[in-house]
Amino acid sequence: MKKLLNTVYVTTDGTALKKDGENLVAEVEGAEKARVPLHMLASVMAFGPILISPALIGICAERGITITLLDRVGRFQARIEGPVSGNVLLRRAQYRLADDATEIVRSIVLGKIANQRAVIRRSLRDYESDMTPAAGDALKAAADRMAMILRRVQHADSSVDLLRGSEGEAALQYFSVFDHLIRSPDTELRWSGRSRRPPLDPMNALLSFLYTLLTHDCRSACEAVGLDPAVGFLHRDRPGRPSLALDLMEELRAPLADRLALSLVNRRQLRAADFRQMDGGAVLLTDEARRTVLTAWQERKKQERQHPFLQEKAPFGLVPYLQAQILARHLRGDIDAYPPWFWS
């Protein structure tokens, strides 16, 4: 159990949550593991099979403490809250800003580009001595170009459309050198460009699968804090598209999904034989390969990093929920701006 932003995150299967006086108490196999005063809580997020006593549910409903239930992998299941809720006010603020959210979009774009650039720089730091001079030069040039785009995004008086253009320009730079980040001996796993719906090669199939997992987590994060996952700021509204979830995942794609894809391929945990081509040209992971990716994804989500805004360590798996909660606080006016999550 971990407390961040006045929210308790319960991730250990079989944990029992109960009320003890004015405290929330967490027990595992009958042993008390944590105790938090109720007056310090705004919400509880329970991942997986967590037992919650009726007395705790009742006092949380009475005190305006929301309990959110998610499955083991973080997919939203339900939210328990009392008769008085601020969600309608939060969503009204979200809808008002949806058509004029330049500063939120600027933060998201800054986070995305900075994290893509960090992936390139990490590869240079770790493997430059093993690269050809041409590959090293290409990566350095891309990193320099992305640094220039970052400065423009940060300081220019840009519209949302111009910020979207800068985000696309940085993405072109990033994916133009993505092949230099791949160290697998399998020629089938080389990178020739982004393809989706359907993915037409193994690396695109792997990235698309990981992006789907990340989208599910970001959508659950939006639901968990009361935001409407369909109404975004960077991504335009489209029927059936979780635009806000896609906004949240932009700054997390490179460090969570791309880095994991590269690790699986470069460490040879996935090889060319782990992919199959369908009749229509689409390339998919085999069933066994999907299990390998899912296991690695869950392990990746357990790794901890210092959150740059909270200045506390948090597992990767909680980052979408923390960012959604920070965004909700900004929309409510509790903080002046939405701070992106920077990976280093």
One Martini backbone bead per residue (centre of mass of N, CA, C, O) as a GRO file, in nm:
protein
  344
    1MET     BB    1   0.097   0.035   0.022
    2LYS     BB    2   0.032   0.374  -0.111
    3LYS     BB    3   0.086   0.727  -0.050
    4LEU     BB    4  -0.059   0.968  -0.286
    5LEU     BB    5  -0.225   1.246  -0.306
    6ASN     BB    6  -0.440   1.144  -0.087
    7THR     BB    7  -0.383   0.845  -0.191
    8VAL     BB    8  -0.462   0.503  -0.180
    9TYR     BB    9  -0.261   0.227  -0.288
   10VAL     BB   10  -0.378  -0.109  -0.360
   11THR     BB   11  -0.173  -0.409  -0.471
   12THR     BB   12  -0.226  -0.646  -0.271
   13ASP     BB   13  -0.332  -0.941  -0.263
   14GLY     BB   14  -0.572  -0.979   0.001
   15THR     BB   15  -0.629  -0.722   0.113
   16ALA     BB   16  -0.752  -0.567   0.415
   17LEU     BB   17  -1.002  -0.323   0.459
   18LYS     BB   18  -1.050  -0.104   0.745
   19LYS     BB   19  -1.210   0.023   1.026
   20ASP     BB   20  -1.036   0.229   1.291
   21GLY     BB   21  -1.204   0.456   1.376
   22GLU     BB   22  -1.008   0.721   1.216
   23ASN     BB   23  -0.907   0.467   1.035
   24LEU     BB   24  -0.716   0.313   0.792
   25VAL     BB   25  -0.673  -0.043   0.753
   26ALA     BB   26  -0.410  -0.271   0.660
   27GLU     BB   27  -0.431  -0.625   0.585
   28VAL     BB   28  -0.215  -0.926   0.588
   29GLU     BB   29  -0.289  -1.209   0.716
   30GLY     BB   30  -0.373  -1.032   0.993
   31ALA     BB   31  -0.155  -0.811   0.936
   32GLU     BB   32  -0.047  -0.505   0.997
   33LYS     BB   33   0.070  -0.257   0.739
   34ALA     BB   34  -0.139  -0.006   0.768
   35ARG     BB   35  -0.205   0.351   0.868
   36VAL     BB   36  -0.474   0.593   0.799
   37PRO     BB   37  -0.608   0.883   0.825
   38LEU     BB   38  -0.907   0.994   0.705
   39HIS     BB   39  -0.841   1.312   0.691
   40MET     BB   40  -0.601   1.241   0.461
   41LEU     BB   41  -0.829   1.156   0.256
   42ALA     BB   42  -0.973   1.124  -0.089
   43SER     BB   43  -0.872   0.825  -0.181
   44VAL     BB   44  -0.923   0.482  -0.312
   45MET     BB   45  -0.712   0.229  -0.470
   46ALA     BB   46  -0.807  -0.097  -0.597
   47PHE     BB   47  -0.608  -0.380  -0.690
   48GLY     BB   48  -0.794  -0.628  -0.720
   49PRO     BB   49  -0.827  -0.857  -0.453
   50ILE     BB   50  -1.003  -0.655  -0.231
   51LEU     BB   51  -1.094  -0.605   0.099
   52ILE     BB   52  -1.401  -0.430   0.207
   53SER     BB   53  -1.557  -0.290   0.450
   54PRO     BB   54  -1.860  -0.163   0.527
   55ALA     BB   55  -1.757   0.054   0.726
   56LEU     BB   56  -1.561   0.189   0.527
   57ILE     BB   57  -1.760   0.258   0.306
   58GLY     BB   58  -1.943   0.437   0.480
   59ILE     BB   59  -1.731   0.653   0.576
   60CYS     BB   60  -1.638   0.736   0.293
   61ALA     BB   61  -1.912   0.836   0.190
   62GLU     BB   62  -1.950   1.047   0.419
   63ARG     BB   63  -1.649   1.195   0.359
   64GLY     BB   64  -1.578   1.187   0.039
   65ILE     BB   65  -1.440   0.902  -0.019
   66THR     BB   66  -1.313   0.747  -0.283
   67ILE     BB   67  -1.375   0.422  -0.434
   68THR     BB   68  -1.160   0.231  -0.645
   69LEU     BB   69  -1.202  -0.031  -0.888
   70LEU     BB   70  -0.956  -0.266  -1.000
   71ASP     BB   71  -0.777  -0.463  -1.168
   72ARG     BB   72  -0.472  -0.606  -1.184
   73VAL     BB   73  -0.413  -0.423  -1.465
   74GLY     BB   74  -0.603  -0.143  -1.424
   75ARG     BB   75  -0.896  -0.184  -1.485
   76PHE     BB   76  -1.190  -0.049  -1.480
   77GLN     BB   77  -1.492  -0.108  -1.272
   78ALA     BB   78  -1.539   0.094  -1.009
   79ARG     BB   79  -1.727   0.347  -0.815
   80ILE     BB   80  -1.731   0.471  -0.477
   81GLU     BB   81  -1.983   0.709  -0.369
   82GLY     BB   82  -2.137   0.954  -0.248
   83PRO     BB   83  -2.389   1.196  -0.289
   84VAL     BB   84  -2.137   1.384  -0.286
   85SER     BB   85  -1.992   1.531  -0.587
   86GLY     BB   86  -1.725   1.674  -0.801
   87ASN     BB   87  -1.745   1.562  -1.098
   88VAL     BB   88  -1.924   1.772  -1.242
   89LEU     BB   89  -1.722   2.007  -1.204
   90LEU     BB   90  -1.484   1.877  -1.343
   91ARG     BB   91  -1.622   1.829  -1.621
   92ARG     BB   92  -1.692   2.121  -1.679
   93ALA     BB   93  -1.398   2.214  -1.686
   94GLN     BB   94  -1.309   2.027  -1.912
   95TYR     BB   95  -1.509   2.132  -2.132
   96ARG     BB   96  -1.424   2.431  -2.129
   97LEU     BB   97  -1.109   2.362  -2.214
   98ALA     BB   98  -1.115   2.187  -2.478
   99ASP     BB   99  -1.105   2.455  -2.685
  100ASP     BB  100  -0.876   2.599  -2.463
  101ALA     BB  101  -0.558   2.421  -2.405
  102THR     BB  102  -0.260   2.520  -2.450
  103GLU     BB  103  -0.101   2.456  -2.181
  104ILE     BB  104  -0.164   2.156  -2.168
  105VAL     BB  105  -0.050   2.084  -2.444
  106ARG     BB  106   0.234   2.183  -2.390
  107SER     BB  107   0.297   1.981  -2.165
  108ILE     BB  108   0.254   1.722  -2.324
  109VAL     BB  109   0.462   1.781  -2.549
  110LEU     BB  110   0.706   1.814  -2.370
  111GLY     BB  111   0.700   1.532  -2.248
  112LYS     BB  112   0.719   1.367  -2.506
  113ILE     BB  113   0.982   1.482  -2.631
  114ALA     BB  114   1.169   1.446  -2.386
  115ASN     BB  115   1.131   1.131  -2.372
  116GLN     BB  116   1.230   1.062  -2.653
  117ARG     BB  117   1.509   1.190  -2.617
  118ALA     BB  118   1.593   1.011  -2.375
  119VAL     BB  119   1.606   0.747  -2.534
  120ILE     BB  120   1.834   0.832  -2.721
  121ARG     BB  121   2.042   0.915  -2.500
  122ARG     BB  122   2.053   0.637  -2.363
  123SER     BB  123   2.165   0.483  -2.607
  124LEU     BB  124   2.423   0.648  -2.635
  125ARG     BB  125   2.535   0.589  -2.353
  126ASP     BB  126   2.529   0.261  -2.381
  127TYR     BB  127   2.607   0.217  -2.729
  128GLU     BB  128   2.807   0.398  -2.896
  129SER     BB  129   3.064   0.206  -2.914
  130ASP     BB  130   2.879  -0.006  -3.106
  131MET     BB  131   2.847   0.197  -3.320
  132THR     BB  132   2.823   0.354  -3.588
  133PRO     BB  133   2.899   0.664  -3.686
  134ALA     BB  134   2.629   0.713  -3.835
  135ALA     BB  135   2.438   0.641  -3.602
  136GLY     BB  136   2.543   0.843  -3.393
  137ASP     BB  137   2.495   1.097  -3.564
  138ALA     BB  138   2.189   1.061  -3.603
  139LEU     BB  139   2.111   1.070  -3.303
  140LYS     BB  140   2.234   1.348  -3.238
  141ALA     BB  141   2.072   1.509  -3.445
  142ALA     BB  142   1.793   1.439  -3.333
  143ALA     BB  143   1.838   1.549  -3.047
  144ASP     BB  144   1.895   1.841  -3.138
  145ARG     BB  145   1.631   1.891  -3.287
  146MET     BB  146   1.447   1.833  -3.037
  147ALA     BB  147   1.561   2.061  -2.863
  148MET     BB  148   1.458   2.287  -3.047
  149ILE     BB  149   1.158   2.214  -3.027
  150LEU     BB  150   1.136   2.249  -2.722
  151ARG     BB  151   1.199   2.552  -2.718
  152ARG     BB  152   0.963   2.636  -2.892
  153VAL     BB  153   0.734   2.521  -2.716
  154GLN     BB  154   0.811   2.674  -2.449
  155HIS     BB  155   0.832   2.992  -2.580
  156ALA     BB  156   0.615   3.001  -2.772
  157ASP     BB  157   0.321   3.156  -2.912
  158SER     BB  158   0.108   2.902  -2.934
  159SER     BB  159  -0.099   2.700  -3.080
  160VAL     BB  160  -0.243   2.402  -3.093
  161ASP     BB  161  -0.167   2.345  -3.388
  162LEU     BB  162   0.137   2.408  -3.356
  163LEU     BB  163   0.188   2.195  -3.138
  164ARG     BB  164   0.109   1.958  -3.311
  165GLY     BB  165   0.331   2.007  -3.524
  166SER     BB  166   0.572   1.967  -3.329
  167GLU     BB  167   0.502   1.681  -3.246
  168GLY     BB  168   0.525   1.562  -3.534
  169GLU     BB  169   0.819   1.647  -3.590
  170ALA     BB  170   0.945   1.485  -3.354
  171ALA     BB  171   0.841   1.207  -3.441
  172LEU     BB  172   0.997   1.194  -3.705
  173GLN     BB  173   1.276   1.202  -3.576
  174TYR     BB  174   1.251   0.955  -3.395
  175PHE     BB  175   1.163   0.738  -3.620
  176SER     BB  176   1.414   0.787  -3.813
  177VAL     BB  177   1.612   0.644  -3.564
  178PHE     BB  178   1.496   0.374  -3.443
  179ASP     BB  179   1.678   0.155  -3.575
  180HIS     BB  180   1.938   0.235  -3.397
  181LEU     BB  181   1.800   0.094  -3.127
  182ILE     BB  182   1.836  -0.178  -3.269
  183ARG     BB  183   2.008  -0.512  -3.171
  184SER     BB  184   1.904  -0.721  -3.346
  185PRO     BB  185   1.980  -0.993  -3.572
  186ASP     BB  186   1.696  -0.964  -3.691
  187THR     BB  187   1.577  -0.844  -3.985
  188GLU     BB  188   1.264  -0.848  -3.919
  189LEU     BB  189   1.322  -0.620  -3.672
  190ARG     BB  190   1.337  -0.392  -3.837
  191TRP     BB  191   1.308  -0.044  -3.919
  192SER     BB  192   1.076   0.149  -4.158
  193GLY     BB  193   0.817   0.238  -3.999
  194ARG     BB  194   0.507   0.348  -3.931
  195SER     BB  195   0.241   0.109  -3.852
  196ARG     BB  196  -0.125   0.086  -3.860
  197ARG     BB  197  -0.411  -0.048  -3.899
  198PRO     BB  198  -0.217  -0.242  -3.957
  199PRO     BB  199   0.053  -0.400  -3.865
  200LEU     BB  200   0.349  -0.480  -4.093
  201ASP     BB  201   0.543  -0.546  -3.845
  202PRO     BB  202   0.687  -0.649  -3.559
  203MET     BB  203   0.744  -0.371  -3.417
  204ASN     BB  204   0.458  -0.259  -3.462
  205ALA     BB  205   0.312  -0.483  -3.312
  206LEU     BB  206   0.445  -0.432  -3.037
  207LEU     BB  207   0.371  -0.134  -3.000
  208SER     BB  208   0.063  -0.163  -3.030
  209PHE     BB  209   0.024  -0.347  -2.786
  210LEU     BB  210   0.145  -0.150  -2.573
  211TYR     BB  211  -0.044   0.089  -2.634
  212THR     BB  212  -0.300  -0.057  -2.549
  213LEU     BB  213  -0.224  -0.098  -2.254
  214LEU     BB  214  -0.179   0.205  -2.191
  215THR     BB  215  -0.462   0.303  -2.264
  216HIS     BB  216  -0.611   0.145  -2.047
  217ASP     BB  217  -0.472   0.284  -1.807
  218CYS     BB  218  -0.554   0.579  -1.882
  219ARG     BB  219  -0.856   0.535  -1.880
  220SER     BB  220  -0.875   0.441  -1.586
  221ALA     BB  221  -0.759   0.700  -1.465
  222CYS     BB  222  -0.984   0.886  -1.553
  223GLU     BB  223  -1.217   0.735  -1.415
  224ALA     BB  224  -1.099   0.737  -1.118
  225VAL     BB  225  -1.114   1.079  -1.107
  226GLY     BB  226  -1.370   1.180  -1.309
  227LEU     BB  227  -1.296   1.181  -1.596
  228ASP     BB  228  -1.335   1.224  -1.943
  229PRO     BB  229  -1.191   1.013  -2.180
  230ALA     BB  230  -1.324   1.158  -2.454
  231VAL     BB  231  -1.203   1.450  -2.355
  232GLY     BB  232  -0.963   1.638  -2.503
  233PHE     BB  233  -0.673   1.840  -2.614
  234LEU     BB  234  -0.483   1.720  -2.831
  235HIS     BB  235  -0.712   1.537  -2.900
  236ARG     BB  236  -0.965   1.500  -3.089
  237ASP     BB  237  -1.279   1.449  -3.122
  238ARG     BB  238  -1.415   1.104  -3.139
  239PRO     BB  239  -1.597   0.854  -3.193
  240GLY     BB  240  -1.470   0.610  -2.965
  241ARG     BB  241  -1.245   0.803  -2.852
  242PRO     BB  242  -0.990   0.832  -2.594
  243SER     BB  243  -0.854   1.129  -2.586
  244LEU     BB  244  -0.746   1.168  -2.294
  245ALA     BB  245  -0.589   0.903  -2.278
  246LEU     BB  246  -0.401   0.981  -2.515
  247ASP     BB  247  -0.280   1.223  -2.382
  248LEU     BB  248  -0.152   1.081  -2.132
  249MET     BB  249   0.028   0.872  -2.305
  250GLU     BB  250   0.236   1.047  -2.458
  251GLU     BB  251   0.452   1.084  -2.215
  252LEU     BB  252   0.467   0.741  -2.186
  253ARG     BB  253   0.555   0.585  -2.435
  254ALA     BB  254   0.867   0.583  -2.435
  255PRO     BB  255   0.935   0.475  -2.137
  256LEU     BB  256   0.727   0.229  -2.136
  257ALA     BB  257   0.698   0.107  -2.433
  258ASP     BB  258   0.956   0.149  -2.606
  259ARG     BB  259   1.164   0.046  -2.400
  260LEU     BB  260   1.041  -0.236  -2.376
  261ALA     BB  261   1.063  -0.321  -2.669
  262LEU     BB  262   1.372  -0.292  -2.687
  263SER     BB  263   1.442  -0.490  -2.462
  264LEU     BB  264   1.310  -0.748  -2.578
  265VAL     BB  265   1.483  -0.742  -2.842
  266ASN     BB  266   1.781  -0.691  -2.738
  267ARG     BB  267   1.756  -0.951  -2.532
  268ARG     BB  268   1.600  -1.185  -2.693
  269GLN     BB  269   1.294  -1.243  -2.598
  270LEU     BB  270   1.242  -1.154  -2.896
  271ARG     BB  271   1.168  -1.294  -3.210
  272ALA     BB  272   1.069  -1.356  -3.525
  273ALA     BB  273   0.902  -1.622  -3.434
  274ASP     BB  274   0.692  -1.432  -3.249
  275PHE     BB  275   0.565  -1.386  -3.537
  276ARG     BB  276   0.267  -1.330  -3.750
  277GLN     BB  277   0.126  -1.357  -4.070
  278MET     BB  278  -0.139  -1.250  -4.231
  279ASP     BB  279  -0.326  -1.245  -4.512
  280GLY     BB  280  -0.356  -0.910  -4.506
  281GLY     BB  281  -0.048  -0.835  -4.360
  282ALA     BB  282  -0.068  -0.867  -4.078
  283VAL     BB  283   0.104  -0.838  -3.763
  284LEU     BB  284   0.151  -1.079  -3.495
  285LEU     BB  285   0.151  -1.209  -3.201
  286THR     BB  286   0.196  -1.466  -3.032
  287ASP     BB  287   0.078  -1.616  -2.760
  288GLU     BB  288   0.352  -1.645  -2.615
  289ALA     BB  289   0.448  -1.353  -2.663
  290ARG     BB  290   0.222  -1.212  -2.509
  291ARG     BB  291   0.301  -1.331  -2.236
  292THR     BB  292   0.580  -1.203  -2.228
  293VAL     BB  293   0.483  -0.908  -2.242
  294LEU     BB  294   0.292  -0.907  -1.996
  295THR     BB  295   0.506  -0.978  -1.788
  296ALA     BB  296   0.693  -0.734  -1.849
  297TRP     BB  297   0.481  -0.515  -1.796
  298GLN     BB  298   0.434  -0.578  -1.495
  299GLU     BB  299   0.732  -0.538  -1.412
  300ARG     BB  300   0.761  -0.247  -1.510
  301LYS     BB  301   0.530  -0.130  -1.315
  302LYS     BB  302   0.714  -0.183  -1.048
  303GLN     BB  303   0.899   0.025  -1.113
  304GLU     BB  304   1.089   0.293  -0.979
  305ARG     BB  305   1.038   0.656  -0.966
  306GLN     BB  306   1.090   0.981  -0.962
  307HIS     BB  307   0.873   1.227  -0.914
  308PRO     BB  308   0.907   1.550  -1.033
  309PHE     BB  309   0.665   1.681  -0.861
  310LEU     BB  310   0.644   1.509  -0.584
  311GLN     BB  311   0.919   1.388  -0.479
  312GLU     BB  312   0.849   1.076  -0.526
  313LYS     BB  313   0.825   0.748  -0.524
  314ALA     BB  314   0.701   0.556  -0.814
  315PRO     BB  315   0.541   0.347  -0.989
  316PHE     BB  316   0.474   0.316  -1.314
  317GLY     BB  317   0.172   0.212  -1.277
  318LEU     BB  318   0.088   0.502  -1.128
  319VAL     BB  319   0.133   0.740  -1.323
  320PRO     BB  320  -0.144   0.776  -1.465
  321TYR     BB  321  -0.294   0.839  -1.195
  322LEU     BB  322  -0.129   1.084  -1.111
  323GLN     BB  323  -0.175   1.256  -1.367
  324ALA     BB  324  -0.482   1.262  -1.348
  325GLN     BB  325  -0.488   1.399  -1.069
  326ILE     BB  326  -0.331   1.652  -1.147
  327LEU     BB  327  -0.523   1.743  -1.368
  328ALA     BB  328  -0.771   1.771  -1.185
  329ARG     BB  329  -0.644   1.992  -1.005
  330HIS     BB  330  -0.613   2.198  -1.227
  331LEU     BB  331  -0.914   2.216  -1.314
  332ARG     BB  332  -0.997   2.308  -1.012
  333GLY     BB  333  -0.747   2.517  -0.915
  334ASP     BB  334  -0.510   2.400  -0.722
  335ILE     BB  335  -0.326   2.435  -0.976
  336ASP     BB  336  -0.176   2.626  -1.230
  337ALA     BB  337  -0.056   2.355  -1.364
  338TYR     BB  338   0.045   2.099  -1.586
  339PRO     BB  339   0.272   1.853  -1.505
  340PRO     BB  340   0.481   1.668  -1.651
  341TRP     BB  341   0.637   1.354  -1.718
  342PHE     BB  342   0.975   1.301  -1.654
  343TRP     BB  343   1.229   1.110  -1.793
  344SER     BB  344   1.567   0.969  -1.652
   0.00000   0.00000   0.00000
